Amino acid sequence: MAPPRDVVKIAVQMRDAIPQLIQLDQAKPLAAVLKEVCDAWNLAHSERYALQFADGHRRYITENNRTEIKNGSILCLSTAPDLKAEQLLGGLQRGSREGRRETLGDLVLLAPDMTFAQEVISRDGLQRLGTIIEDGDDLGEVLALALMSFLELMEHGVVSWETLSIPFVRKVVCYVNMNLMDASVQPLALRLLESVTLSSPVLGQLVKSEVPLDRLLVHLQVMNQELQTKAMALLTALLQGATPAERKHMLDYLWQRNFRQFIYKVGRTGPGRPLPALPQCSHTHTCGLAVPQNIIHSAAPLGDEMAHHLYVLQSLTLGLLESRMRTPLDPYSQEQREQLQALRQAAFESEGESLGAGLSADRRRSLCAREFRKLGFSNSNPAQDLERVPPGLLALDNMLYFSKHAPSAYSRFVLENSSREDKHECPFARSSIQLTVLLCDLLRVGEPCSETAQDYSPMFFGQDQSFHELFCVSIQLLNKTWKEMRATQEDFDKVMQVVREQLARTLALKPSSLELFRTKVNALTYGEVLRLRQTERLHQEGTLAPPILELREKLKPELLGLIRQQRLLRLCEGTLFRKISSRRRQDKLWFCCLSPNHKVLQYGDVEDGAGPPGPESLPEQLPVADIRALLTGKDCPHIREKGSMKQNKDLCELAFSVSYDHGEQEAYLNFIAPSKREMG
């Protein structure tokens, strides 16, 4: 008889005792179960004991998590969490250095368990650990274990990070800023400061003022990947806690200190530009700074945590564009009017030419309005086009950057489209405005950072002004796609949809550089996009649709039967084959077919011009049971014999042979199919 559903069969272990195999009734109180287990081992005071999972973090069994016990689970009997907490905290005060190290080691193992953590916290365990950390008597393993225990206890959220004292935080900052420090301590100190920064604005400001950015840059260059990761984590936490103005100032400073090169490149930052001099750092038990350690292109694989922090850094950097994206053009701003005029002049005025020389004011206004129209603005007053937010002034920034940093491509784009028929011209300004919106959407400019995302693009750390550089590539792609589609003004939205797909597909490949992005996105032509769309649609409709899969499986046996029947009928009908002699004469014919009972192949010569003979008139027979294999192409013996023939390549595609047993030897029946269709 099967046991009730509430009963599970488990094993319970205890040191120096024979394990018990019991049936645990989940409906019985846990205290009663413990009493039975202790009685079986003749242990008094069952309240001093508790059950733990034997594997993993050895979590204590409670009434809340006992449902996780399944058939075959292995538990162990151990000291109750309250008594264990008392023992360990007592050992921290009374023990020697070695005893304290062992006690902290046990504490680290048990701290992830919520039940045990609550017991430690309720007995002022955090304060005792804080004292060890603040005293700093041992800067090695003891300090590392104390920091790890403190972090594990705080992660449960029972105590707020905001309750930490300023002296305690300052002491942890000292460990981050020290030059001579054990390699296991600084990653933990950085992790603690990251949590403080993200959880407490007041303490976060303290960390920001006490930890120099240059110190974090030093940690980012070491060979220790964990230290790199935690330094990047604290850096992104500081950036997230800063105001937009502070964030811009911090990022500007980091870029000036060649922060991008530490992430993306190794060694020199450019022709004749050595890495900046940073504070010296010496880490014991780890490699030093003999060579700056690159992050993205490191030999070691990039961890998920570092990938997330790079995503956050990319998002925060792109987020600096949000204010421009949400600010409309001010028609009364002299600076912005001059920028628009500079955009027009770069496209239509020769170097040194003075605008409106010899023209009246009305004539100059009319000329400017016409040229702004040629630039692709929808209104004669371009300010009206840029009042839309997004993209606001960011679109103007992109257009100006393109005209200044790629003047030849800019002039070619504008003049080429100015010379086309009106309906076929690709409007530069309108395209730029819409493309800026598209890029902001694809790159999630202005959206809050995800807590788990890892979707960063390596190429964004490869050069300055990455967003504007990406725009320069994308606007030229748009013009190229416009021509490939032979688009008119009515097709504008369709072109933008194709360009969006081209950019999204290429960004998803995570190209490592802007040049690689340019190569890949230009290879993704309009025709290739159509092909991919069709392939994906057919794949989805024909392979992934559950009803079609179900119907296909249901009809498969019947279809296979019909195919077999049709092929047998075709074999019974037979086929005329030509004989190929060594003199390449093809005037002789022979016929082969399968007998009506499907047991023998019947064949024989026939006269040219004669119809297919009846099976009974064919003199030769080959029992199907004697057939060994079917050979095709170069494996056929009659093709190997004709290796020097010029037409051998064509014959090879049509040749097949049936090998069969002829006495004790293997013989062949050789064929040359009349056509590839017959061959199939």
N, C-alpha and C positions, 0 to 999 in steps of 0.2 A: 504494500500500500504506500503510495507516495506521501511524503510529509506535507503538512499544511503549508500554504503559501507564506505564512509569517515565520516559518522556521527555516533557517539556513544552516548548512553544515560548514563548520569552520575549524581551524586549528588555533590553539593558544599556546604561546611559548613563554618560558621564563628561564633566565640564566641558571645553569646547573640543575635543571629539572627536566623530566621527560615531558614532551609536549602533550597537551590534551586535545583530543578530537571530540568536539561537542556539537550538539544541535542547539543553536541559539534561537530562542523564541523572541521575536521582535516585539511581541505584545507584552513581554515581561519587563518590569522596570529594570533599568541598568544596574541599580544598586543590588537588586536580587541576583542578577547574573554574576556580578562581581563576587558576591557572597558565596555562590556555588563554586566558582573557579578557585577562590581562596581556600575553601573547605577541602577541595580535592587535593590541594597541596599542603593541607594542615597549616594554613597561614591565618593568624588571628588579626583582628582589626582590619577588616576588608575596606573600611573607609580610607585607609592610608594608601590604597592602591587604585590604579586606573588602567584601562585598556588603551592601547595605541595600535595604529596600523604599523605593521612590521616593516613596510617598505616606504619609499619616498621620504617625506619630512617627518615621519613618525607622529602623525597628528593624533591628538587625544580623541577617544570616542566619547561623544556626548549624546544626550537625547535628541539633539538637533541633527547630528550627522550620522546617526547609527543606521539610517536607511542605505548608506553607501556600502554597508557590509553585504557582500554577495556570497553565494556558494563558492567554497574554495578559498575564501579570504584567510590570510594569516595575520593574527593579532599577537601582541605581546603584553604581558602583565608588567607594569612598571609603577614607580612611585607616583602618587597622586600629584596633579599639577601645583596645588597650593604648597605641599610639602617640598616639592622639587624646587619651586621658586625660593622658598625660605632657605633651603640648603645652598643653592647657588649664590644668592645674594650674601649669605653669611660667609661663603668662601671668598667673595670679593674683598671683604673687610679683613678677614683673619689670615688668609693664605699668604704664602711666600710668592715671589715673582713667578716661579714655575707653577705653583698651585693656582695662582690667579690666571695664568695663561690657559691651563686646562679647564678652569671654571668658565672662562669666557668662550672657549671652544664649544663647551656643552651648551652655553647660552645661545650662541649663534645657531646651533642646530635646532633648538627648540623654539626660538623667538618667532619664526614664521607661523607657529600655531596660535590661533586667536585665543583659545582657552588659557594656554600657558602665559601668553603675553599680558592678558588682563590681570592675572595673578601677580606677575612681576611689576606691572605698572602700579597696581593698588598698594604695593609694598615699597613705593618710592624707588623702584629699580632704575627709572630714567635719571633720577637725580644722582644716584650712585655711579652710574655709567658716565654722566656728565662730569662728575668730579674727576674721574680717571682721565677723561679727555682734556679737561681744563688744566689739570696738574702737569700732564705731559712728561711724567717721569721716565717713561719708556717710549721712544719714538719709533719702535719697531713693531713686532708682531702683536704685542699686548695692545698698543694703541690702535692698530688695524682691527683687531677683534672687537675692541670696545666700540669703535665707530660702526662696525658692521652690525653689532648687536643693537646699538642705538637706532640705526636706520631701520632695521627689521621691525623693531617695536613701534617706531613712529609711523611706519607704513600702514598699520592697522587703522589709523585715523581716530584712535581713542583720545589722543592728546593733540591739540592744535600746534602747528609749527610756530604760530604767533606767540606762544607762551615761552619760547626760548629766550634766554637772557642775552643782552648785548655783549657782555664779557665772553660768554660761551661762543657766540658767533664769531667774535673777533679772534678768539683762540683758533677756531677752525680755519679762519682766513689766514692766520699765520702759517698753518701747515701747508696751505696752498702756495703761499709766497716764499716759503723756505727754499734755499738752493740745495742743501743737503738733507735729503728726506728719503725714507724707505719707499720703494716703488709701489708697495701695496697700500700705503697710507693716503697718498695724494688723490688717487681716483675716488676713494671713499669720501674724502673731505670735499672734493668737487661735487660729488653726488649730493652730499648733505646741503651744500650751499645752493645747489640748483633747486632742491625742494623748498628751502627757505625763501628763495627769490620768487618762485612761482606762487607761494602760499601767503606771504606776508609783504605787503607793499613797503612797510616801514623798515623791516629787516632787509628787504631787497635793496632799498636805497643805501643801507649800510654796506652791503656786499659790493654794490656798484662803486661806492667811494673807496672801499678798502682793497679791492682786487683790480690792479691795473690791467688794461687791455693787453699791454705788452707781455704781462705775465702769462695770460692765456695763449697768446701767440707762441710763446716759448713752449708751452705744453703741447701745442698742436704740431710741433716739429719733431717730437721724440719718436723713437722706434716702438714705444709701448702703445699698442693700439687701444687698450682700455683707457689709458690716460688721455690719449687723443680724443676718444669718444666723450669722456666725461668733461673735458675742457670745452668741447664744442657744445655739449649740453648746457653748461653754465652760461656760455656766451649767448646762445639762442634764448635762454631764460632771461638774461639781462636785457636783450633786445626787445623781447616781448613785453617786459615790464616798463619799458621806457615810453615817454611820450613820442609822437611822430617827429617832433623837432629834435629831441634827444637821440632818437633812433637814427635819423639822418646824419647827425653829427658823429655818432659812433661808427656808422658804416663808412662815412667819408674818411674817418681816421684809419679804419682798418684797411680800406683800399689803398690809402697812401702808404701804409706799412706793408704793402704787397701781400695782404691776406689772401688774395685770389691765387697767388702763386703757390702758397702753402697747400691750398686745396687741390689745385689743378696740375701744377708742374713741379718738377724737381730741379734743384740747382739754380741756374741763373734765370732772372726774370725777364730777360730780353737782351738784345745786342748792347753790350757794354754796361748792363745794369745789374750789379751784384745784389744779392739779398741784403736787406737792411741789417744793421748791427742791433742785436737784441740782447737783453740781459743774459748773462751766462747762467747755465743751469747744469747741475750734476746730480744725476739720480743713481743712488746705490742700487745694486741688484738689477740693473737694466742698462741698455745701451744709451750712450750719450748723444750728443748732437754733432757727430762727425759729418753727417750728411743730412740736410733737411729732408724730412720724411713726407712725401706727398701722400694725399689721402685718397683721391679718386683713382689715380693710376698706380696705387701701391701694389706690390706683388701679392700681398695678402688680400683675401676677399673682403669686400666692404660689408660690415655687419648691418643688421636691420636697424639698430639704434642709430648708428651714424647716418644711414640713408635717410632716416626720419629727420634728423637734425639738419642735414643738407637741404631737405625739402622745406623745412621751416625757414632756414636762412634764405633760400630762394624766394619763398613767399613773402617774407618781410622786406627783402630787397625790392621785389616787384611792387610791393604794397606802397612804396614811396611814390609811385606814379599815380596813386589814387586821387590825390588832391588836384593834380593837373587834369585827370580824367573827368573829375566832377566839377571843374570850373569852366563856365562858358566864356567865350571870347567877349571882351568888353569893347564895344564899338567906340568908346570914348578914350580908350587907352592909346596914347601916342606910341608907346613901345610896340604894342600888338599890331597897330596899323603899319608901322615901319617893317615889321616882320612879314606881313602879307605883301607889302611892296617889294621886299627883298626876294620873296618867293617868285613873284611875277618877273622881276628884272632878271633873275638867274635863268629864266626860261626864254625870254623874248628880247632882251637888250644885249647888244654886243658890248664887249669890254670897253669902257671909257665913253660909251654913248650917253648922252644926256637926255633924260626923259623930256619929251615935249618941246625940244628945241624948235623954235619958230612956230609953235602951235598955240592956238588960243586955249583958254582954260576949259571951255566947253569941249573943244576938240580933244584935249588931254583926257578929260573924264570919260568921253566916249571911247577913246582908244584903250584906256585902262579897263573899262567895263568889258569891252570885247575880248581883251587878252585874258581877263579872269574867267570869262566864259570858255575860252580855249583851254585854260588850265583845268577845266572840268567842274567849276563851281556852278551850282544850279541857279544862283542868283547873281545879278550884276554886282550886288554888294556882298562880297564873300563873308563878311561878318555874320550874316544871317545863317549861312551853312554851318558855322562853327558855334552857334548858340546851343546846339543840341548836346546834352550830356546824358550818358557818356557818348562820345569820347572827349568833348570839350577841347581844351587847349592841348591835350596830349596828341591829337591828330595834327595840329599845327606844328608841334615839336617834331613829330615824325617826318612831316613834309620838309621842314627846314633842314633836319639832319640829313635827309636823303639828298637834298639839293646841294648841301655843302660838302658832304663826304663822298658822294658819288655823282659829281656834276655831269660827267659824260652820260651816264645812264639816265639821269634826270632829264637832261636836254633831249636825249634820244626818245625817251618815253613821250614827252610833251609834243615835240615837233613831229614825230612819227604819226601820232594820233590826230594832230592838227591837220595833217595832209590827207587824212582819209575822208570818206563821205561821212556826213554828219551822223547817219544812223549806225555806222560801223566804228566810230571812234570810241576808244576806251577812256572815259573821263577820269583824269588823274586825281583831282581833288575829291570827287565823290567816292572813287575807289579807295583813296587813302583814309577817308573818314570811316567808311564801312569796314575797311580792313583793320583799322585800329580797334574798332569795337570787337571785331572777330578775335583778334589776338588777345585782347583783355579777357574775353570770355574763355578762350582756350587755356590761358595761363592763370585764370581765376584771380585776376588783379582786383584787390580790394576785398576779397573774401577772407573770413577768419581762417587761421591755420587749423587743419585737422589734427587731432591728438594722436592719430595712428598712421597717417599717410606717409609713404616713402617715395612718392612720384616726383623725383627731382630730375632735371635735365643737366647732364654733365657740361653741355656746351655753354650754359649760362655762367659758368665759372671760368670760361676760357678767354674772355675778353671783356674790356670795359664797354659800357653802354649796350649791354646784350639785347635789351628790348628794341632799341632803335636799329641795331644791326640786323636783328631778325626781321624788322619791318622792311629794311632795304632789300633783303632777299625776297620777301613775300610780295612786295609790290611789283617786282620784276617778274615773279612767277605769275602774278595775276594778269599782267599784260601778255605773257606768253600763252597762258591758258585761253585768254580772250581771243587771240588769233587762231589757236587750234580749234576753238568752237565756232569760229566765224560768227562771233556774237554781234548782236545789234543792241541798241539801248534798251529794247524790250527784254533782252535776255540777261540784264544785269544781275538780277537775283539768282538766276540759274548758275551764272559764272561764279558768284560768291559762294554758292553751295558746293560747287566743285572744288574751289580753292580751299574752303574750310576742310573738306575731306582730305585734300592733298596735305595740308598742314597737319591735321590731326593724326593721319596715318604715319607721317614722317616723325612727328614728335613722339609718338608711341614707341618708335624704334630706339629712342634715347641716343641719338648720334653723339659722339664724343666731342665733336667740334663743329663750329659754324660752317666750315668748308665742307665737311662731310654731310651736314644737313642740306647745304645748297646742292650738292651732287645728287643726293637721294631724292630730294623733293622735285628737282628738275627732271629726273628720270621717271617720275610718276606723272606721265602725261595724261591728257584728257582721255585718250584711247585706252590707256592702262587702267584708269579709274573705272571706265565703263566695263572693261573686262573683269575687274575685281568685283564690281557690283553684281554682274551676271553670275559669276562663279559662286559668290556667297549666297545669292538668292536661290540658285539651283541646289546648292548644298543644304540650305535651310529647308527648302520645300521638299527635296527628294530624300534627304537623309535624316534630318532632325525632327521632322513632323511626326509625332507619335502615332496618329491614325494611319499614316502611310506605312510606317514601320510595321504596325500591327497587321495591316492588310497584306503587305508583302510577305510576311511570315506565314500568314494563313494560306495564301495562294501558292507559296513556293513548291510544295510537293506536287500539286497539280500541274504547275508550269514545267517542272522538271520532267514529269511523265510525258507531257505533250512534246517537249523538245526531243526526248529519247525516241518517241514514236515517229516523229517527223524524220529524224536522222536515219532510223532503220528503213523507213520507206524509201528514202533517197538512195541508200546503199542497195536496196533491192532493185531499184530502177536501173542502176549501173551507169557507167560512164565510158565513153570512147577516149582512149589515150593514144598519142603518137609515140612511135619508137624513135629514139635518137641513136643513130649509128655512129661509128667512128668517123664516117665520111660526112657527117652532119646532115644526112638525108632524113627527111621527116615524112616520107610518103607511105610508110607502113603504119597500120592502125591495129590496135588490139582493144578488147573489151573486157571489163571486169565488173562483177556484181555480186551481191550477197544472195544466197539461196533463200527461198520463201520461208524456210524453217529456221533461218538465221544460224545455221550450223557450219556452212562452208562458203568460202569464196570461190566463185566459178569464173574462169577467164580463158581467152583464146584469141587467135588472130582473126581479123575480118578484112574483107576487101574494101579498098577505097571507094567511097560512094555508096556503100551498102548501109542499110539501117542497122540499129542495134539488134543483135541476134537474141533468140530466146535462151533462157538458162540451160534448157535440155540439150542445145546444140554446142555448148562450150565444152571442149574436151578436157581441160585441166581443172583440178579442184585442190583447194587448200583448206583443211579443217581449221575452223576458228580456234579450236582447243590447242593447236600446235603453234599458234602465234606467240612470239616472245615479246616483241616491242614494236612501236611505231617510231621511225626515225625521220627527221626533217633536215633540210638544208645541207650544210657541209658534212653532217654525220652520215649522209647516204653514201653507200659504196660507189654508185654510178657517178656521183659528183666528184668524189675523190679521184676517180680514174680520168676524168676530163679536166684536170686542173689547168692544162695549158690552153684550153679553148677560150676564145675571146668572149663567147656568149655565156661563159660559165657563171657570171654574176647574176644574169637573168634566170638561168636554169636553177641556180641555187635557191632562189625564192620560190620556185614552183615544184621543187623536188621533194619526194617523200618515199620511204621504203618500209615494207613490212618484213621483219625478220621472223623466221620460223624454224622449227626443228625439222631437219631432213636426215633421218637416220640418227647418227651420232654427231652430225655436223650442223652448223647454222647456215641457213640459206636465206636469200633475199628475193623479194618480189618488188621490183623497182618501178616507180611511176614518175611521170612529168605531168603535173596538172595542166589542163587546157588554159586556165586563167587563175588569177589570185582569188577570184570569187569562188571558184571550184575548190581551190586550196583551202579556203576557210571552212 
